[in-house]
Amino acid sequence: MKLSEELWLLTQRTPKDQQPLLKALGKLLEDQRLWREAWLNAESKVELLTSELDMLRSQLKHRKEKESND
């Protein structure tokens, strides 16, 4: 069951005066999930770019070594 479904069920059993607080909590949890997902996506992109940068540095190093040997 999704978090949103669980929260909806919980709001159905929660007194009316506490429902806004519960809805705010649900929004906060969803925002936190989205931030975590964005962070993980950013981390994987950084890893990919770091790998590509290492490869380009290596190619440049080999090219410079080859030019200095010629």
All heavy atoms as a GROMACS GRO file, in nm:
protein
  588
    1MET      N    1   0.084  -0.118   0.000
    1MET     CA    2   0.000   0.000   0.000
    1MET      C    3   0.089   0.124   0.000
    1MET      O    4   0.187   0.131   0.073
    1MET     CB    5  -0.091  -0.002   0.124
    1MET     CG    6  -0.188   0.112   0.130
    1MET     SD    7  -0.297   0.108   0.275
    1MET     CE    8  -0.384  -0.043   0.250
    2LYS      N    9   0.054   0.221  -0.082
    2LYS     CA   10   0.132   0.344  -0.090
    2LYS      C   11   0.113   0.430   0.034
    2LYS      O   12   0.010   0.420   0.102
    2LYS     CB   13   0.089   0.426  -0.212
    2LYS     CG   14   0.126   0.365  -0.343
    2LYS     CD   15   0.086   0.459  -0.455
    2LYS     CE   16   0.127   0.402  -0.589
    2LYS     NZ   17   0.088   0.491  -0.698
    3LEU      N   18   0.211   0.514   0.060
    3LEU     CA   19   0.205   0.603   0.174
    3LEU      C   20   0.081   0.692   0.166
    3LEU      O   21   0.012   0.713   0.266
    3LEU     CB   22   0.332   0.687   0.182
    3LEU     CG   23   0.339   0.789   0.294
    3LEU    CD1   24   0.331   0.719   0.430
    3LEU    CD2   25   0.467   0.870   0.286
    4SER      N   26   0.052   0.744   0.047
    4SER     CA   27  -0.064   0.832   0.033
    4SER      C   28  -0.194   0.758   0.067
    4SER      O   29  -0.284   0.814   0.129
    4SER     CB   30  -0.071   0.889  -0.109
    4SER     OG   31  -0.079   0.784  -0.204
    5GLU      N   32  -0.204   0.631   0.029
    5GLU     CA   33  -0.322   0.552   0.062
    5GLU      C   34  -0.332   0.528   0.212
    5GLU      O   35  -0.440   0.536   0.271
    5GLU     CB   36  -0.319   0.418  -0.012
    5GLU     CG   37  -0.331   0.430  -0.162
    5GLU     CD   38  -0.302   0.300  -0.234
    5GLU    OE1   39  -0.246   0.207  -0.173
    5GLU    OE2   40  -0.338   0.292  -0.354
    6GLU      N   41  -0.219   0.500   0.275
    6GLU     CA   42  -0.218   0.479   0.419
    6GLU      C   43  -0.259   0.606   0.492
    6GLU      O   44  -0.336   0.601   0.589
    6GLU     CB   45  -0.080   0.433   0.465
    6GLU     CG   46  -0.045   0.294   0.421
    6GLU     CD   47   0.093   0.251   0.466
    6GLU    OE1   48   0.146   0.311   0.561
    6GLU    OE2   49   0.147   0.157   0.405
    7LEU      N   50  -0.209   0.720   0.445
    7LEU     CA   51  -0.246   0.847   0.508
    7LEU      C   52  -0.394   0.877   0.489
    7LEU      O   53  -0.460   0.927   0.580
    7LEU     CB   54  -0.160   0.961   0.453
    7LEU     CG   55  -0.016   0.963   0.503
    7LEU    CD1   56   0.065   1.067   0.427
    7LEU    CD2   57  -0.011   0.991   0.651
    8TRP      N   58  -0.446   0.845   0.371
    8TRP     CA   59  -0.587   0.868   0.346
    8TRP      C   60  -0.672   0.785   0.443
    8TRP      O   61  -0.767   0.834   0.502
    8TRP     CB   62  -0.624   0.836   0.201
    8TRP     CG   63  -0.768   0.864   0.171
    8TRP    CD1   64  -0.822   0.983   0.138
    8TRP    CD2   65  -0.876   0.770   0.176
    8TRP    NE1   66  -0.957   0.971   0.121
    8TRP    CE2   67  -0.993   0.840   0.144
    8TRP    CE3   68  -0.884   0.635   0.204
    8TRP    CZ2   69  -1.117   0.779   0.139
    8TRP    CZ3   70  -1.009   0.575   0.200
    8TRP    CH2   71  -1.123   0.647   0.167
    9LEU      N   72  -0.636   0.658   0.458
    9LEU     CA   73  -0.708   0.572   0.551
    9LEU      C   74  -0.699   0.624   0.694
    9LEU      O   75  -0.796   0.622   0.769
    9LEU     CB   76  -0.655   0.428   0.544
    9LEU     CG   77  -0.689   0.351   0.417
    9LEU    CD1   78  -0.616   0.217   0.417
    9LEU    CD2   79  -0.838   0.330   0.405
   10LEU      N   80  -0.580   0.672   0.729
   10LEU     CA   81  -0.561   0.726   0.863
   10LEU      C   82  -0.646   0.851   0.885
   10LEU      O   83  -0.703   0.869   0.992
   10LEU     CB   84  -0.412   0.757   0.884
   10LEU     CG   85  -0.368   0.792   1.025
   10LEU    CD1   86  -0.408   0.682   1.123
   10LEU    CD2   87  -0.218   0.812   1.028
   11THR      N   88  -0.656   0.936   0.782
   11THR     CA   89  -0.738   1.058   0.797
   11THR      C   90  -0.884   1.021   0.816
   11THR      O   91  -0.958   1.095   0.882
   11THR     CB   92  -0.725   1.152   0.676
   11THR    OG1   93  -0.762   1.084   0.558
   11THR    CG2   94  -0.587   1.209   0.664
   12GLN      N   95  -0.927   0.910   0.761
   12GLN     CA   96  -1.067   0.869   0.777
   12GLN      C   97  -1.098   0.829   0.921
   12GLN      O   98  -1.212   0.836   0.964
   12GLN     CB   99  -1.100   0.753   0.682
   12GLN     CG  100  -1.079   0.785   0.536
   12GLN     CD  101  -1.150   0.912   0.493
   12GLN    OE1  102  -1.269   0.925   0.512
   12GLN    NE2  103  -1.076   1.005   0.435
   13ARG      N  104  -0.996   0.788   0.996
   13ARG     CA  105  -1.016   0.746   1.135
   13ARG      C  106  -0.970   0.851   1.235
   13ARG      O  107  -0.972   0.827   1.355
   13ARG     CB  108  -0.940   0.616   1.160
   13ARG     CG  109  -0.997   0.499   1.079
   13ARG     CD  110  -0.918   0.376   1.102
   13ARG     NE  111  -0.790   0.393   1.032
   13ARG     CZ  112  -0.704   0.297   1.009
   13ARG    NH1  113  -0.726   0.177   1.053
   13ARG    NH2  114  -0.593   0.321   0.944
   14THR      N  115  -0.923   0.965   1.185
   14THR     CA  116  -0.869   1.070   1.270
   14THR      C  117  -0.977   1.174   1.298
   14THR      O  118  -1.051   1.211   1.207
   14THR     CB  119  -0.748   1.138   1.202
   14THR    OG1  120  -0.651   1.038   1.173
   14THR    CG2  121  -0.686   1.243   1.290
   15PRO      N  122  -0.984   1.224   1.421
   15PRO     CA  123  -1.080   1.330   1.450
   15PRO      C  124  -1.059   1.452   1.359
   15PRO      O  125  -0.946   1.482   1.319
   15PRO     CB  126  -1.051   1.367   1.596
   15PRO     CG  127  -0.983   1.247   1.652
   15PRO     CD  128  -0.908   1.183   1.537
   16LYS      N  129  -1.168   1.519   1.326
   16LYS     CA  130  -1.164   1.632   1.230
   16LYS      C  131  -1.064   1.739   1.270
   16LYS      O  132  -0.997   1.795   1.185
   16LYS     CB  133  -1.303   1.695   1.216
   16LYS     CG  134  -1.403   1.607   1.148
   16LYS     CD  135  -1.386   1.610   1.000
   16LYS     CE  136  -1.497   1.529   0.934
   16LYS     NZ  137  -1.470   1.497   0.798
   17ASP      N  138  -1.052   1.769   1.398
   17ASP     CA  139  -0.962   1.876   1.441
   17ASP      C  140  -0.815   1.841   1.422
   17ASP      O  141  -0.729   1.928   1.418
   17ASP     CB  142  -0.989   1.917   1.586
   17ASP     CG  143  -0.961   1.805   1.685
   17ASP    OD1  144  -0.976   1.686   1.647
   17ASP    OD2  145  -0.925   1.836   1.800
   18GLN      N  146  -0.782   1.714   1.408
   18GLN     CA  147  -0.643   1.672   1.390
   18GLN      C  148  -0.608   1.642   1.246
   18GLN      O  149  -0.492   1.620   1.212
   18GLN     CB  150  -0.614   1.549   1.476
   18GLN     CG  151  -0.624   1.576   1.624
   18GLN     CD  152  -0.600   1.452   1.707
   18GLN    OE1  153  -0.574   1.344   1.653
   18GLN    NE2  154  -0.609   1.466   1.838
   19GLN      N  155  -0.706   1.644   1.157
   19GLN     CA  156  -0.681   1.609   1.017
   19GLN      C  157  -0.586   1.707   0.946
   19GLN      O  158  -0.501   1.663   0.870
   19GLN     CB  159  -0.812   1.595   0.941
   19GLN     CG  160  -0.883   1.467   0.976
   19GLN     CD  161  -1.007   1.443   0.895
   19GLN    OE1  162  -1.037   1.518   0.803
   19GLN    NE2  163  -1.080   1.338   0.928
   20PRO      N  164  -0.597   1.840   0.969
   20PRO     CA  165  -0.500   1.930   0.903
   20PRO      C  166  -0.355   1.897   0.939
   20PRO      O  167  -0.266   1.901   0.854
   20PRO     CB  168  -0.541   2.069   0.951
   20PRO     CG  169  -0.685   2.056   0.985
   20PRO     CD  170  -0.700   1.916   1.039
   21LEU      N  171  -0.333   1.864   1.064
   21LEU     CA  172  -0.198   1.828   1.108
   21LEU      C  173  -0.152   1.700   1.038
   21LEU      O  174  -0.038   1.691   0.992
   21LEU     CB  175  -0.195   1.808   1.260
   21LEU     CG  176  -0.061   1.771   1.322
   21LEU    CD1  177   0.042   1.880   1.294
   21LEU    CD2  178  -0.076   1.749   1.471
   22LEU      N  179  -0.240   1.604   1.027
   22LEU     CA  180  -0.208   1.479   0.960
   22LEU      C  181  -0.178   1.502   0.811
   22LEU      O  182  -0.085   1.447   0.756
   22LEU     CB  183  -0.322   1.380   0.977
   22LEU     CG  184  -0.297   1.238   0.931
   22LEU    CD1  185  -0.178   1.178   1.005
   22LEU    CD2  186  -0.421   1.154   0.952
   23LYS      N  187  -0.257   1.589   0.749
   23LYS     CA  188  -0.234   1.620   0.608
   23LYS      C  189  -0.101   1.693   0.589
   23LYS      O  190  -0.028   1.668   0.493
   23LYS     CB  191  -0.350   1.703   0.552
   23LYS     CG  192  -0.475   1.621   0.534
   23LYS     CD  193  -0.591   1.704   0.482
   23LYS     CE  194  -0.716   1.618   0.472
   23LYS     NZ  195  -0.830   1.693   0.425
   24ALA      N  196  -0.068   1.783   0.681
   24ALA     CA  197   0.061   1.852   0.675
   24ALA      C  198   0.176   1.753   0.691
   24ALA      O  199   0.278   1.764   0.622
   24ALA     CB  200   0.068   1.961   0.783
   25LEU      N  201   0.159   1.658   0.779
   25LEU     CA  202   0.260   1.554   0.797
   25LEU      C  203   0.277   1.472   0.670
   25LEU      O  204   0.389   1.442   0.628
   25LEU     CB  205   0.223   1.463   0.914
   25LEU     CG  206   0.317   1.345   0.940
   25LEU    CD1  207   0.456   1.394   0.973
   25LEU    CD2  208   0.263   1.260   1.052
   26GLY      N  209   0.166   1.439   0.606
   26GLY     CA  210   0.173   1.365   0.480
   26GLY      C  211   0.247   1.444   0.373
   26GLY      O  212   0.328   1.389   0.299
   27LYS      N  213   0.220   1.574   0.365
   27LYS     CA  214   0.289   1.660   0.268
   27LYS      C  215   0.438   1.665   0.298
   27LYS      O  216   0.521   1.657   0.208
   27LYS     CB  217   0.228   1.801   0.273
   27LYS     CG  218   0.299   1.903   0.189
   27LYS     CD  219   0.254   1.897   0.045
   27LYS     CE  220   0.308   2.013  -0.034
   27LYS     NZ  221   0.425   1.983  -0.110
   28LEU      N  222   0.472   1.677   0.425
   28LEU     CA  223   0.613   1.680   0.465
   28LEU      C  224   0.683   1.550   0.428
   28LEU      O  225   0.795   1.551   0.374
   28LEU     CB  226   0.624   1.704   0.616
   28LEU     CG  227   0.763   1.711   0.675
   28LEU    CD1  228   0.838   1.831   0.618
   28LEU    CD2  229   0.755   1.722   0.826
   29LEU      N  230   0.618   1.437   0.451
   29LEU     CA  231   0.677   1.308   0.415
   29LEU      C  232   0.695   1.294   0.265
   29LEU      O  233   0.797   1.244   0.217
   29LEU     CB  234   0.591   1.193   0.469
   29LEU     CG  235   0.592   1.175   0.620
   29LEU    CD1  236   0.487   1.072   0.661
   29LEU    CD2  237   0.729   1.135   0.669
   30GLU      N  238   0.597   1.340   0.188
   30GLU     CA  239   0.608   1.334   0.042
   30GLU      C  240   0.721   1.425  -0.006
   30GLU      O  241   0.800   1.386  -0.093
   30GLU     CB  242   0.475   1.375  -0.022
   30GLU     CG  243   0.478   1.374  -0.173
   30GLU     CD  244   0.500   1.237  -0.236
   30GLU    OE1  245   0.489   1.134  -0.166
   30GLU    OE2  246   0.530   1.232  -0.356
   31ASP      N  247   0.731   1.545   0.050
   31ASP     CA  248   0.840   1.636   0.014
   31ASP      C  249   0.976   1.573   0.045
   31ASP      O  250   1.069   1.582  -0.034
   31ASP     CB  251   0.828   1.770   0.088
   31ASP     CG  252   0.713   1.855   0.038
   31ASP    OD1  253   0.653   1.821  -0.067
   31ASP    OD2  254   0.680   1.955   0.105
   32GLN      N  255   0.984   1.508   0.161
   32GLN     CA  256   1.108   1.443   0.201
   32GLN      C  257   1.144   1.330   0.102
   32GLN      O  258   1.260   1.314   0.064
   32GLN     CB  259   1.095   1.387   0.342
   32GLN     CG  260   1.223   1.330   0.398
   32GLN     CD  261   1.204   1.280   0.539
   32GLN    OE1  262   1.100   1.222   0.572
   32GLN    NE2  263   1.304   1.299   0.622
   33ARG      N  264   1.044   1.254   0.060
   33ARG     CA  265   1.067   1.147  -0.036
   33ARG      C  266   1.117   1.203  -0.168
   33ARG      O  267   1.212   1.150  -0.229
   33ARG     CB  268   0.938   1.067  -0.059
   33ARG     CG  269   0.956   0.948  -0.151
   33ARG     CD  270   0.825   0.888  -0.195
   33ARG     NE  271   0.748   0.977  -0.279
   33ARG     CZ  272   0.772   0.998  -0.410
   33ARG    NH1  273   0.872   0.938  -0.469
   33ARG    NH2  274   0.696   1.079  -0.479
   34LEU      N  275   1.056   1.313  -0.213
   34LEU     CA  276   1.098   1.374  -0.339
   34LEU      C  277   1.241   1.428  -0.329
   34LEU      O  278   1.320   1.415  -0.424
   34LEU     CB  279   1.001   1.486  -0.379
   34LEU     CG  280   0.861   1.438  -0.420
   34LEU    CD1  281   0.768   1.557  -0.439
   34LEU    CD2  282   0.868   1.353  -0.546
   35TRP      N  283   1.274   1.491  -0.217
   35TRP     CA  284   1.411   1.540  -0.198
   35TRP      C  285   1.511   1.425  -0.198
   35TRP      O  286   1.618   1.435  -0.257
   35TRP     CB  287   1.423   1.619  -0.066
   35TRP     CG  288   1.387   1.762  -0.083
   35TRP    CD1  289   1.274   1.824  -0.040
   35TRP    CD2  290   1.464   1.864  -0.148
   35TRP    NE1  291   1.277   1.956  -0.076
   35TRP    CE2  292   1.392   1.984  -0.141
   35TRP    CE3  293   1.588   1.864  -0.213
   35TRP    CZ2  294   1.438   2.102  -0.195
   35TRP    CZ3  295   1.634   1.983  -0.267
   35TRP    CH2  296   1.560   2.100  -0.257
   36ARG      N  297   1.476   1.316  -0.131
   36ARG     CA  298   1.566   1.199  -0.126
   36ARG      C  299   1.586   1.143  -0.267
   36ARG      O  300   1.699   1.110  -0.306
   36ARG     CB  301   1.507   1.092  -0.034
   36ARG     CG  302   1.604   0.978  -0.008
   36ARG     CD  303   1.548   0.874   0.090
   36ARG     NE  304   1.490   0.933   0.209
   36ARG     CZ  305   1.363   0.914   0.246
   36ARG    NH1  306   1.283   0.838   0.178
   36ARG    NH2  307   1.318   0.970   0.356
   37GLU      N  308   1.479   1.135  -0.344
   37GLU     CA  309   1.488   1.085  -0.480
   37GLU      C  310   1.575   1.177  -0.566
   37GLU      O  311   1.661   1.131  -0.642
   37GLU     CB  312   1.348   1.075  -0.539
   37GLU     CG  313   1.342   1.012  -0.676
   37GLU     CD  314   1.198   1.002  -0.724
   37GLU    OE1  315   1.115   0.946  -0.652
   37GLU    OE2  316   1.171   1.052  -0.835
   38ALA      N  317   1.555   1.308  -0.551
   38ALA     CA  318   1.637   1.403  -0.626
   38ALA      C  319   1.784   1.393  -0.586
   38ALA      O  320   1.873   1.401  -0.670
   38ALA     CB  321   1.585   1.546  -0.604
   39TRP      N  322   1.809   1.376  -0.457
   39TRP     CA  323   1.946   1.364  -0.407
   39TRP      C  324   2.014   1.240  -0.466
   39TRP      O  325   2.128   1.247  -0.512
   39TRP     CB  326   1.946   1.357  -0.254
   39TRP     CG  327   2.084   1.345  -0.197
   39TRP    CD1  328   2.148   1.230  -0.161
   39TRP    CD2  329   2.176   1.451  -0.174
   39TRP    NE1  330   2.273   1.259  -0.115
   39TRP    CE2  331   2.293   1.393  -0.121
   39TRP    CE3  332   2.170   1.589  -0.190
   39TRP    CZ2  333   2.402   1.469  -0.086
   39TRP    CZ3  334   2.281   1.664  -0.154
   39TRP    CH2  335   2.395   1.605  -0.104
   40LEU      N  336   1.943   1.129  -0.467
   40LEU     CA  337   2.000   1.006  -0.522
   40LEU      C  338   2.027   1.020  -0.672
   40LEU      O  339   2.130   0.972  -0.722
   40LEU     CB  340   1.909   0.887  -0.495
   40LEU     CG  341   1.896   0.846  -0.348
   40LEU    CD1  342   1.790   0.737  -0.332
   40LEU    CD2  343   2.029   0.802  -0.291
   41ASN      N  344   1.937   1.086  -0.743
   41ASN     CA  345   1.959   1.110  -0.886
   41ASN      C  346   2.082   1.198  -0.906
   41ASN      O  347   2.162   1.174  -0.996
   41ASN     CB  348   1.836   1.175  -0.949
   41ASN     CG  349   1.723   1.078  -0.968
   41ASN    OD1  350   1.741   0.958  -0.970
   41ASN    ND2  351   1.602   1.132  -0.980
   42ALA      N  352   2.094   1.302  -0.824
   42ALA     CA  353   2.210   1.391  -0.836
   42ALA      C  354   2.339   1.316  -0.805
   42ALA      O  355   2.440   1.335  -0.874
   42ALA     CB  356   2.194   1.511  -0.741
   43GLU      N  357   2.337   1.232  -0.702
   43GLU     CA  358   2.456   1.154  -0.669
   43GLU      C  359   2.500   1.065  -0.786
   43GLU      O  360   2.618   1.056  -0.816
   43GLU     CB  361   2.430   1.066  -0.546
   43GLU     CG  362   2.448   1.136  -0.416
   43GLU     CD  363   2.437   1.039  -0.299
   43GLU    OE1  364   2.365   0.937  -0.309
   43GLU    OE2  365   2.500   1.067  -0.196
   44SER      N  366   2.404   1.000  -0.849
   44SER     CA  367   2.441   0.912  -0.960
   44SER      C  368   2.495   0.992  -1.078
   44SER      O  369   2.588   0.949  -1.147
   44SER     CB  370   2.322   0.825  -1.003
   44SER     OG  371   2.220   0.903  -1.058
   45LYS      N  372   2.440   1.112  -1.101
   45LYS     CA  373   2.492   1.197  -1.209
   45LYS      C  374   2.633   1.244  -1.177
   45LYS      O  375   2.719   1.250  -1.265
   45LYS     CB  376   2.399   1.315  -1.233
   45LYS     CG  377   2.271   1.275  -1.301
   45LYS     CD  378   2.180   1.393  -1.325
   45LYS     CE  379   2.051   1.347  -1.389
   45LYS     NZ  380   1.958   1.456  -1.412
   46VAL      N  381   2.658   1.278  -1.051
   46VAL     CA  382   2.792   1.320  -1.011
   46VAL      C  383   2.892   1.207  -1.031
   46VAL      O  384   3.003   1.227  -1.081
   46VAL     CB  385   2.793   1.370  -0.864
   46VAL    CG1  386   2.934   1.381  -0.811
   46VAL    CG2  387   2.720   1.503  -0.853
   47GLU      N  388   2.852   1.085  -0.995
   47GLU     CA  389   2.940   0.969  -1.014
   47GLU      C  390   2.970   0.949  -1.162
   47GLU      O  391   3.084   0.922  -1.200
   47GLU     CB  392   2.876   0.844  -0.955
   47GLU     CG  393   2.874   0.842  -0.804
   47GLU     CD  394   2.798   0.723  -0.747
   47GLU    OE1  395   2.754   0.637  -0.825
   47GLU    OE2  396   2.785   0.718  -0.624
   48LEU      N  397   2.869   0.962  -1.246
   48LEU     CA  398   2.887   0.946  -1.390
   48LEU      C  399   2.981   1.054  -1.445
   48LEU      O  400   3.074   1.025  -1.520
   48LEU     CB  401   2.753   0.951  -1.462
   48LEU     CG  402   2.758   0.945  -1.615
   48LEU    CD1  403   2.815   0.810  -1.660
   48LEU    CD2  404   2.619   0.965  -1.672
   49LEU      N  405   2.956   1.179  -1.406
   49LEU     CA  406   3.041   1.288  -1.453
   49LEU      C  407   3.184   1.276  -1.402
   49LEU      O  408   3.279   1.306  -1.475
   49LEU     CB  409   2.981   1.423  -1.412
   49LEU     CG  410   2.852   1.462  -1.483
   49LEU    CD1  411   2.790   1.586  -1.419
   49LEU    CD2  412   2.875   1.484  -1.631
   50THR      N  413   3.200   1.229  -1.280
   50THR     CA  414   3.334   1.209  -1.225
   50THR      C  415   3.407   1.102  -1.305
   50THR      O  416   3.526   1.116  -1.337
   50THR     CB  417   3.325   1.170  -1.076
   50THR    OG1  418   3.259   1.274  -1.005
   50THR    CG2  419   3.463   1.147  -1.018
   51SER      N  420   3.337   0.997  -1.338
   51SER     CA  421   3.396   0.890  -1.418
   51SER      C  422   3.437   0.942  -1.557
   51SER      O  423   3.547   0.912  -1.605
   51SER     CB  424   3.297   0.775  -1.432
   51SER     OG  425   3.346   0.676  -1.517
   52GLU      N  426   3.349   1.019  -1.619
   52GLU     CA  427   3.381   1.075  -1.750
   52GLU      C  428   3.500   1.171  -1.741
   52GLU      O  429   3.587   1.172  -1.828
   52GLU     CB  430   3.260   1.147  -1.808
   52GLU     CG  431   3.149   1.053  -1.852
   52GLU     CD  432   3.027   1.127  -1.906
   52GLU    OE1  433   3.032   1.250  -1.924
   52GLU    OE2  434   2.927   1.059  -1.931
   53LEU      N  435   3.505   1.251  -1.635
   53LEU     CA  436   3.616   1.343  -1.616
   53LEU      C  437   3.747   1.268  -1.598
   53LEU      O  438   3.850   1.306  -1.656
   53LEU     CB  439   3.589   1.433  -1.495
   53LEU     CG  440   3.694   1.538  -1.462
   53LEU    CD1  441   3.714   1.633  -1.581
   53LEU    CD2  442   3.654   1.615  -1.338
   54ASP      N  443   3.745   1.160  -1.520
   54ASP     CA  444   3.865   1.078  -1.502
   54ASP      C  445   3.913   1.020  -1.636
   54ASP      O  446   4.033   1.018  -1.664
   54ASP     CB  447   3.839   0.964  -1.403
   54ASP     CG  448   3.824   1.012  -1.261
   54ASP    OD1  449   3.864   1.127  -1.232
   54ASP    OD2  450   3.770   0.935  -1.179
   55MET      N  451   3.818   0.976  -1.718
   55MET     CA  452   3.853   0.920  -1.848
   55MET      C  453   3.917   1.028  -1.937
   55MET      O  454   4.019   1.005  -2.002
   55MET     CB  455   3.729   0.864  -1.918
   55MET     CG  456   3.757   0.801  -2.053
   55MET     SD  457   3.607   0.749  -2.138
   55MET     CE  458   3.530   0.907  -2.170
   56LEU      N  459   3.858   1.149  -1.938
   56LEU     CA  460   3.913   1.258  -2.019
   56LEU      C  461   4.052   1.300  -1.970
   56LEU      O  462   4.141   1.329  -2.050
   56LEU     CB  463   3.817   1.377  -2.018
   56LEU     CG  464   3.687   1.356  -2.095
   56LEU    CD1  465   3.592   1.472  -2.069
   56LEU    CD2  466   3.714   1.339  -2.243
   57ARG      N  467   4.070   1.301  -1.838
   57ARG     CA  468   4.202   1.335  -1.783
   57ARG      C  469   4.306   1.233  -1.826
   57ARG      O  470   4.419   1.268  -1.861
   57ARG     CB  471   4.196   1.340  -1.630
   57ARG     CG  472   4.133   1.464  -1.577
   57ARG     CD  473   4.134   1.463  -1.426
   57ARG     NE  474   4.079   1.585  -1.372
   57ARG     CZ  475   4.018   1.594  -1.255
   57ARG    NH1  476   4.005   1.486  -1.180
   57ARG    NH2  477   3.970   1.708  -1.214
   58SER      N  478   4.267   1.107  -1.822
   58SER     CA  479   4.357   1.000  -1.863
   58SER      C  480   4.393   1.014  -2.012
   58SER      O  481   4.511   1.001  -2.049
   58SER     CB  482   4.293   0.864  -1.838
   58SER     OG  483   4.375   0.761  -1.883
   59GLN      N  484   4.294   1.041  -2.096
   59GLN     CA  485   4.320   1.060  -2.238
   59GLN      C  486   4.413   1.178  -2.262
   59GLN      O  487   4.505   1.171  -2.344
   59GLN     CB  488   4.188   1.081  -2.314
   59GLN     CG  489   4.103   0.958  -2.326
   59GLN     CD  490   3.968   0.987  -2.390
   59GLN    OE1  491   3.932   1.100  -2.419
   59GLN    NE2  492   3.891   0.880  -2.413
   60LEU      N  493   4.389   1.287  -2.191
   60LEU     CA  494   4.474   1.405  -2.206
   60LEU      C  495   4.617   1.376  -2.161
   60LEU      O  496   4.714   1.415  -2.228
   60LEU     CB  497   4.416   1.522  -2.125
   60LEU     CG  498   4.492   1.653  -2.132
   60LEU    CD1  499   4.500   1.704  -2.276
   60LEU    CD2  500   4.426   1.757  -2.042
   61LYS      N  501   4.630   1.304  -2.051
   61LYS     CA  502   4.763   1.268  -2.001
   61LYS      C  503   4.838   1.185  -2.104
   61LYS      O  504   4.955   1.211  -2.134
   61LYS     CB  505   4.750   1.191  -1.870
   61LYS     CG  506   4.882   1.148  -1.812
   61LYS     CD  507   4.861   1.068  -1.685
   61LYS     CE  508   4.991   1.010  -1.635
   61LYS     NZ  509   4.972   0.921  -1.522
   62HIS      N  510   4.770   1.084  -2.162
   62HIS     CA  511   4.834   0.999  -2.262
   62HIS      C  512   4.868   1.078  -2.388
   62HIS      O  513   4.974   1.056  -2.449
   62HIS     CB  514   4.745   0.880  -2.298
   62HIS     CG  515   4.731   0.782  -2.185
   62HIS    ND1  516   4.839   0.720  -2.128
   62HIS    CD2  517   4.622   0.736  -2.120
   62HIS    CE1  518   4.796   0.640  -2.032
   62HIS    NE2  519   4.665   0.649  -2.023
   63ARG      N  520   4.783   1.171  -2.426
   63ARG     CA  521   4.810   1.253  -2.544
   63ARG      C  522   4.932   1.342  -2.520
   63ARG      O  523   5.019   1.354  -2.608
   63ARG     CB  524   4.688   1.342  -2.576
   63ARG     CG  525   4.708   1.423  -2.703
   63ARG     CD  526   4.588   1.509  -2.734
   63ARG     NE  527   4.472   1.425  -2.757
   63ARG     CZ  528   4.345   1.466  -2.747
   63ARG    NH1  529   4.320   1.590  -2.710
   63ARG    NH2  530   4.246   1.385  -2.772
   64LYS      N  531   4.942   1.399  -2.402
   64LYS     CA  532   5.058   1.483  -2.370
   64LYS      C  533   5.186   1.401  -2.366
   64LYS      O  534   5.290   1.445  -2.413
   64LYS     CB  535   5.036   1.556  -2.238
   64LYS     CG  536   4.939   1.671  -2.248
   64LYS     CD  537   4.930   1.745  -2.116
   64LYS     CE  538   4.838   1.864  -2.128
   64LYS     NZ  539   4.832   1.942  -2.006
   65GLU      N  540   5.177   1.281  -2.311
   65GLU     CA  541   5.294   1.194  -2.306
   65GLU      C  542   5.337   1.156  -2.448
   65GLU      O  543   5.457   1.154  -2.478
   65GLU     CB  544   5.264   1.068  -2.225
   65GLU     CG  545   5.255   1.090  -2.075
   65GLU     CD  546   5.211   0.965  -2.001
   65GLU    OE1  547   5.180   0.862  -2.064
   65GLU    OE2  548   5.207   0.972  -1.876
   66LYS      N  549   5.243   1.127  -2.533
   66LYS     CA  550   5.272   1.089  -2.671
   66LYS      C  551   5.336   1.206  -2.745
   66LYS      O  552   5.434   1.189  -2.818
   66LYS     CB  553   5.145   1.044  -2.743
   66LYS     CG  554   5.170   0.996  -2.884
   66LYS     CD  555   5.041   0.951  -2.950
   66LYS     CE  556   5.067   0.909  -3.093
   66LYS     NZ  557   4.945   0.876  -3.164
   67GLU      N  558   5.282   1.327  -2.726
   67GLU     CA  559   5.338   1.445  -2.792
   67GLU      C  560   5.479   1.476  -2.743
   67GLU      O  561   5.565   1.519  -2.820
   67GLU     CB  562   5.247   1.566  -2.770
   67GLU     CG  563   5.117   1.560  -2.847
   67GLU     CD  564   5.022   1.674  -2.813
   67GLU    OE1  565   5.056   1.756  -2.724
   67GLU    OE2  566   4.913   1.679  -2.873
   68SER      N  567   5.504   1.455  -2.614
   68SER     CA  568   5.637   1.483  -2.562
   68SER      C  569   5.738   1.378  -2.608
   68SER      O  570   5.858   1.406  -2.618
   68SER     CB  571   5.635   1.490  -2.409
   68SER     OG  572   5.607   1.364  -2.354
   69ASN      N  573   5.693   1.257  -2.640
   69ASN     CA  574   5.781   1.152  -2.689
   69ASN      C  575   5.812   1.167  -2.838
   69ASN      O  576   5.909   1.112  -2.886
   69ASN     CB  577   5.722   1.013  -2.663
   69ASN     CG  578   5.725   0.976  -2.517
   69ASN    OD1  579   5.805   1.029  -2.439
   69ASN    ND2  580   5.636   0.888  -2.477
   70ASP      N  581   5.724   1.239  -2.910
   70ASP     CA  582   5.746   1.257  -3.054
   70ASP      C  583   5.848   1.361  -3.085
   70ASP      O  584   5.920   1.422  -3.051
   70ASP     CB  585   5.615   1.295  -3.124
   70ASP     CG  586   5.518   1.178  -3.128
   70ASP    OD1  587   5.562   1.064  -3.110
   70ASP    OD2  588   5.398   1.202  -3.148
   0.00000   0.00000   0.00000
